[in-house]
């Protein structure tokens, strides 16, 4: 197994986790607003541990 294959697998797994996370939020009440709030929080540098309280998840 080459290093490139390992990194490709890690990236695919990370993308899957992010997609599942965003999908779970999107299926809740006001899901679209929560997804956009999470996106804005990440873009503005809010730490992942504080996103829950900032976006009222």
DSSP file (Angstrom, degrees, kcal/mol; ACC not computed):
  #  RESIDUE AA STRUCTURE BP1 BP2  ACC     N-H-->O    O-->H-N    N-H-->O    O-->H-N    TCO  KAPPA ALPHA  PHI   PSI    X-CA   Y-CA   Z-CA
    1    1 A X              0   0    0      0, 0.0     2,-0.1     0, 0.0     0, 0.0   0.000 360.0 360.0 360.0 129.8    0.0    0.0    0.0
    2    2 A X     >  -     0   0    0      1,-0.1     4,-1.5     4,-0.0     3,-0.1  -0.451 360.0-114.8 -87.6 162.2    1.4    3.3   -1.0
    3    3 A X  H  > S+     0   0    0      1,-0.2     4,-2.5     2,-0.2     5,-0.2   0.883 115.7  57.7 -62.1 -40.0    1.3    6.5    1.0
    4    4 A X  H  > S+     0   0    0      1,-0.2     4,-2.3     2,-0.2    -1,-0.2   0.879 104.3  51.8 -60.7 -38.0   -0.9    8.2   -1.6
    5    5 A X  H  > S+     0   0    0      2,-0.2     4,-2.2     1,-0.2    -1,-0.2   0.887 109.1  50.9 -65.0 -38.4   -3.5    5.4   -1.2
    6    6 A X  H  X S+     0   0    0     -4,-1.5     4,-2.2     2,-0.2    -2,-0.2   0.938 111.9  45.7 -64.9 -46.9   -3.5    5.9    2.6
    7    7 A X  H  X S+     0   0    0     -4,-2.5     4,-2.5     1,-0.2    -2,-0.2   0.886 111.1  53.2 -64.5 -38.2   -4.0    9.7    2.3
    8    8 A X  H  X S+     0   0    0     -4,-2.3     4,-2.2    -5,-0.2    -1,-0.2   0.913 110.0  48.5 -62.2 -42.1   -6.8    9.2   -0.3
    9    9 A X  H  X S+     0   0    0     -4,-2.2     4,-2.3     2,-0.2    -2,-0.2   0.894 110.8  50.3 -64.5 -40.5   -8.5    6.8    2.1
   10   10 A X  H  X S+     0   0    0     -4,-2.2     4,-2.5     2,-0.2    -2,-0.2   0.910 111.2  48.8 -64.5 -42.2   -8.2    9.3    5.0
   11   11 A X  H  X S+     0   0    0     -4,-2.5     4,-2.4     2,-0.2    -2,-0.2   0.894 111.3  49.3 -65.5 -39.8   -9.7   12.1    2.8
   12   12 A X  H  X S+     0   0    0     -4,-2.2     4,-2.0     2,-0.2    -2,-0.2   0.917 112.5  48.1 -64.9 -42.7  -12.6    9.9    1.7
   13   13 A X  H  X S+     0   0    0     -4,-2.3     4,-2.2     2,-0.2    -2,-0.2   0.906 111.9  49.3 -64.9 -41.7  -13.3    8.9    5.3
   14   14 A X  H  X S+     0   0    0     -4,-2.5     4,-2.4     1,-0.2    -2,-0.2   0.906 110.5  50.6 -64.2 -41.6  -13.2   12.5    6.4
   15   15 A X  H  X S+     0   0    0     -4,-2.4     4,-2.4     1,-0.2    -1,-0.2   0.883 109.8  51.1 -63.5 -38.2  -15.5   13.6    3.6
   16   16 A X  H  X S+     0   0    0     -4,-2.0     4,-2.4     2,-0.2    -2,-0.2   0.910 109.9  49.0 -65.3 -42.9  -18.0   10.9    4.6
   17   17 A X  H  X S+     0   0    0     -4,-2.2     4,-2.4     2,-0.2    -2,-0.2   0.921 112.6  47.7 -63.5 -44.1  -17.9   12.0    8.2
   18   18 A X  H  X S+     0   0    0     -4,-2.4     4,-2.7     2,-0.2     5,-0.2   0.911 111.8  50.4 -63.4 -42.5  -18.5   15.6    7.3
   19   19 A X  H  X S+     0   0    0     -4,-2.4     4,-2.3     1,-0.2    -2,-0.2   0.908 111.9  47.2 -63.7 -41.5  -21.3   14.6    4.9
   20   20 A X  H  X S+     0   0    0     -4,-2.4     4,-2.3     2,-0.2    -1,-0.2   0.900 112.3  50.6 -66.0 -39.9  -23.0   12.5    7.6
   21   21 A X  H  X S+     0   0    0     -4,-2.4     4,-1.9     2,-0.2    -2,-0.2   0.941 113.8  43.4 -62.6 -48.7  -22.7   15.3   10.2
   22   22 A X  H  X S+     0   0    0     -4,-2.7     4,-2.5     1,-0.2    -2,-0.2   0.868 113.2  52.8 -66.9 -36.2  -24.2   18.0    7.8
   23   23 A X  H  X S+     0   0    0     -4,-2.3     4,-1.4    -5,-0.2    -1,-0.2   0.894 107.5  51.2 -65.3 -39.7  -26.9   15.6    6.8
   24   24 A X  H  < S+     0   0    0     -4,-2.3     4,-0.3     1,-0.2    -2,-0.2   0.897 113.0  45.3 -65.0 -39.5  -27.9   14.9   10.4
   25   25 A X  H >< S+     0   0    0     -4,-1.9     3,-1.6     1,-0.2    -2,-0.2   0.907 109.3  56.0 -68.3 -40.9  -28.1   18.6   11.1
   26   26 A X  H 3< S+     0   0    0     -4,-2.5     5,-0.3     1,-0.3     6,-0.2   0.783 102.5  56.6 -64.1 -26.6  -30.0   19.3    7.9
   27   27 A X  T 3< S+     0   0    0     -4,-1.4    -1,-0.3     4,-0.2    -2,-0.2   0.523  95.0  83.3 -84.3  -4.6  -32.7   16.7    8.9
   28   28 A X  S X  S-     0   0    0     -3,-1.6     3,-1.3    -4,-0.3     4,-0.2  -0.312 101.0 -66.6 -87.4 177.0  -33.5   18.5   12.2
   29   29 A X  T 3  S+     0   0    0      1,-0.3    -1,-0.2     2,-0.1     5,-0.1  -0.428 124.9   6.7 -63.2 138.0  -35.8   21.5   12.7
   30   30 A X  T 3> S+     0   0    0     -2,-0.1     4,-2.0    -3,-0.1    -1,-0.3   0.854  86.1 160.3  54.8  38.7  -34.4   24.6   11.0
   31   31 A X  H <>  +     0   0    0     -3,-1.3     4,-2.6    -5,-0.3     5,-0.2   0.866  64.9  53.2 -60.5 -41.3  -31.7   22.4    9.5
   32   32 A X  H  > S+     0   0    0     -6,-0.2     4,-2.2     1,-0.2    -1,-0.2   0.898 110.0  48.6 -64.4 -39.1  -30.7   24.7    6.7
   33   33 A X  H  > S+     0   0    0      2,-0.2     4,-2.1     1,-0.2    -1,-0.2   0.893 112.2  49.3 -65.9 -39.0  -30.2   27.6    9.1
   34   34 A X  H  X S+     0   0    0     -4,-2.0     4,-2.6     2,-0.2    -2,-0.2   0.898 109.9  50.6 -68.6 -40.0  -28.1   25.3   11.4
   35   35 A X  H  X S+     0   0    0     -4,-2.6     4,-2.4     1,-0.2    -1,-0.2   0.921 112.2  47.0 -63.5 -42.6  -25.9   24.1    8.5
   36   36 A X  H  X S+     0   0    0     -4,-2.2     4,-2.5     2,-0.2    -1,-0.2   0.874 111.1  52.4 -67.4 -34.8  -25.3   27.7    7.4
   37   37 A X  H  X S+     0   0    0     -4,-2.1     4,-2.6     2,-0.2    -2,-0.2   0.919 110.0  48.1 -64.7 -43.4  -24.5   28.7   11.0
   38   38 A X  H  X S+     0   0    0     -4,-2.6     4,-2.5     2,-0.2     5,-0.2   0.919 112.1  50.1 -63.0 -43.1  -21.9   25.8   11.3
   39   39 A X  H  X S+     0   0    0     -4,-2.4     4,-2.3     1,-0.2    -2,-0.2   0.919 112.5  45.8 -61.5 -44.7  -20.4   26.8    8.0
   40   40 A X  H  X S+     0   0    0     -4,-2.5     4,-1.8     2,-0.2    -1,-0.2   0.896 111.7  52.5 -65.6 -39.4  -20.1   30.5    9.0
   41   41 A X  H  <>S+     0   0    0     -4,-2.6     5,-2.7     1,-0.2     4,-0.3   0.917 111.4  45.9 -63.2 -43.0  -18.7   29.5   12.4
   42   42 A X  H ><5S+     0   0    0     -4,-2.5     3,-1.2     1,-0.2    -1,-0.2   0.911 111.8  52.2 -65.0 -41.7  -16.0   27.3   10.8
   43   43 A X  H 3<5S+     0   0    0     -4,-2.3    -1,-0.2     1,-0.3    -2,-0.2   0.816 110.1  48.9 -64.9 -29.9  -15.2   30.1    8.2
   44   44 A X  T 3<5S-     0   0    0     -4,-1.8    -1,-0.3    -5,-0.1    -2,-0.2   0.378 120.7-105.6 -94.0   4.9  -14.7   32.6   11.0
   45   45 A X  T < 5 +     0   0    0     -3,-1.2     2,-0.2    -4,-0.3    -3,-0.2   0.674  59.2 160.6  86.9  17.5  -12.5   30.4   13.1
   46   46 A X      < -     0   0    0     -5,-2.7    -1,-0.3    -6,-0.2     5,-0.1  -0.545  46.7-109.8 -69.4 136.2  -14.8   29.3   15.9
   47   47 A X    >>  -     0   0    0     -2,-0.2     3,-1.3     1,-0.1     4,-0.9  -0.330  20.5-118.2 -68.7 151.4  -13.4   26.2   17.5
   48   48 A X  H 3> S+     0   0    0      1,-0.3     4,-0.5     2,-0.2     3,-0.4   0.808 113.3  58.8 -60.6 -30.4  -15.2   22.9   16.9
   49   49 A X  H 34 S+     0   0    0      1,-0.2     4,-0.3     2,-0.1    -1,-0.3   0.746 108.7  44.9 -72.4 -21.8  -15.9   22.5   20.6
   50   50 A X  H <> S+     0   0    0     -3,-1.3     4,-2.3     1,-0.1     3,-0.3   0.563  89.0  84.5 -97.0 -10.0  -17.8   25.9   20.7
   51   51 A X  H  X S+     0   0    0     -4,-0.9     4,-2.6    -3,-0.4     6,-0.2   0.868  84.4  60.7 -61.6 -35.7  -19.9   25.5   17.6
   52   52 A X  H  <>S+     0   0    0     -4,-0.5     5,-2.0     1,-0.2     4,-0.4   0.925 111.6  37.2 -57.8 -46.4  -22.5   23.6   19.5
   53   53 A X  H  45S+     0   0    0     -4,-0.3     3,-0.3    -3,-0.3    -1,-0.2   0.854 116.0  53.0 -77.1 -33.6  -23.2   26.5   21.8
   54   54 A X  H  <5S+     0   0    0     -4,-2.3    -2,-0.2     1,-0.2    -1,-0.2   0.912 119.0  33.9 -67.5 -41.8  -22.8   29.2   19.2
   55   55 A X  T  <5S-     0   0    0     -4,-2.6    -1,-0.2    -5,-0.2    -2,-0.2   0.356 104.7-123.8 -97.6   5.7  -25.3   27.6   16.8
   56   56 A X  T   5       0   0    0     -4,-0.4    -3,-0.2    -3,-0.3    -4,-0.1   0.928 360.0 360.0  53.5  51.0  -27.6   26.2   19.4
   57   57 A X      <       0   0    0     -5,-2.0    -1,-0.1    -6,-0.2    -4,-0.1   0.479 360.0 360.0 -78.4 360.0  -27.3   22.6   18.1
